[in-house]
Amino acid sequence: MNYVSYSKIKFSSDMPLHLGIVGACGSIPKGKKEIEKLMNMLPAKIPVTFVGTSENEYDIKRENVFFLGRYKNGELQKQIEENKITVVFFPSVCPETFSYLISELMQMDIRIICYNFGSQAEKLSLYDKGFICNGVDDVFKLLMSLD
């Protein structure tokens, strides 16, 4: 992964929950339906920022939702820090074979949530800030416990 290098993000432990959904998540295998379900469950007070996805991929009518669109290699950490994202949800429902994105996020030492599939779950099972969930209800419960 020599194409990019990230450093540990330094956030205050008392920062409010701000969910980031990172990557190209606009298709069903990449988690579109899971995100739509979660958006219907989350309280509007919790901000959600999409990094890598644009608003034309979703029909979300909710306060505190922001779409930053695509980003270039090396810009992800800046997007997360500037928007004060405190936890990232990786909503893919297909088993990734390597998951570069999970590897990049781990370099930043940020909390990451994923489903129990493929390399994303394998990597996060060994990561102290990784959370592996079995469905959107589990993701919701976890987020409410972090709020």
N, C-alpha and C positions, 0 to 999 in steps of 0.2 A: 504494500500500500504506500509506496514511495511517492505517489502522485499528489499527496496532501498530508499535512501534519497539523494536528490540533493540540491545544493545551487544555489543562484543567480549567473549567469555568469556575469562577469564584462568585458564589451567590451567598447572600445572608440567609441563615437558616430560618429566619422569621418572615421571609418573602411569601406573599400569598400564592396559592396554587395558580399556575398559568399553564394550560395544556398546549403542547405543540404536537401537531400531526405533520410529520416530515416525510417528504418523498412524493413520488408520482402515485397517488392513491385514488385516482379517478376511475379505476376499473374494478369489477367485482372481485377478481382474484387478489388485487392489491388492497382490498378492504373497503370499498365504497359503501356497500350495504351496512357493514359494521359501524362505520362512521356515522351514517345517517341514523341508525338506531341509537347510538350513543348521544348524538346531538339532541335527540328527542327526550333523553333521560336527564341530561346535565342541567343543573340550575343555571339561569342566565347570568348570575353573578360571576361564574367561572369563565375567564377569558380563554378562548381557543384560537390559536394562530396556526394557519396552514402554511407550511414552507415547502414550496415545490409544486403546489397545486393552485389552480386559479378558480375564481368564483364561478366561472362558466361551466365547471365540472359538477357543481352541486346546486341544489335548490334549497339552501338553508336560510330560513327566515328567523333569525335569532340575534339578540344583542350580543355584543362582545365577541364576535367572530371576525377574524381578519385573514385575508388571503394575500400572501406576499409573492406568489407566483414562483417561477423557476429561479434557480440560483446557479452560479458557476462554481466549479471546483474551488475549494478554499474559502468560500463565502458563508458556509453553513454556520460556523461558530459565531460569526459576526451577527447573523440574523437571530440566532438564539439569544445571544447576550443583549442586543439592542431591544429586543421585544420582551426580555425578562421571562423567557420560557423556563419553567422549573421542572417539568417532567414531559417526556416525549412518549407518544403512543405510536407504535409501529403496527398498523392494523392488518397487514397482509394475512390472508387466510390460505395461502399456499406455502408449502415448505421451500424456503430459499436454500440454495446450495452453498452460498457463502455469506451473503448479506454484507456488502460493503458499507451500507448505511449504518447498520448496527455497529460495525467495527469503528466507523468514524465517530459515532455518538459515544461509544465507550472511551475513546481517547479524550473526550471532553469531560468525562467523569460526571455525567448527568444521569438522573433517574430515567429508566426506559421500561416501558411496558410492551409486551408482545403476547401473541398466542402461542400455544404449545405445539409448534410446528417447526421442523427443519433446523437449519443452522442458527436462525435467530434465537430459538429457544435454547439450543445447545450452548450458544455463546453466553446468553443471559443467565443460564443456570450456574455459571462460574463467575458471575459478576456481582459484586456486593450491592449494586444499585439497580439490579435487574429484577423485574417482576414478570412472572409468567402466568397468564390467565387462560381459562378454558372457554371463555365466551364473553360477550359484551356485558352481561350482568356482572360478571366478576370484575371486569374493567371498571364499571361504574362504582361498585362497592369499594374497590381499591382507591379510586380517585376521591371518593367521599371520605375515606379514612385519612387521606393525605391533606385534605382541605382544612 
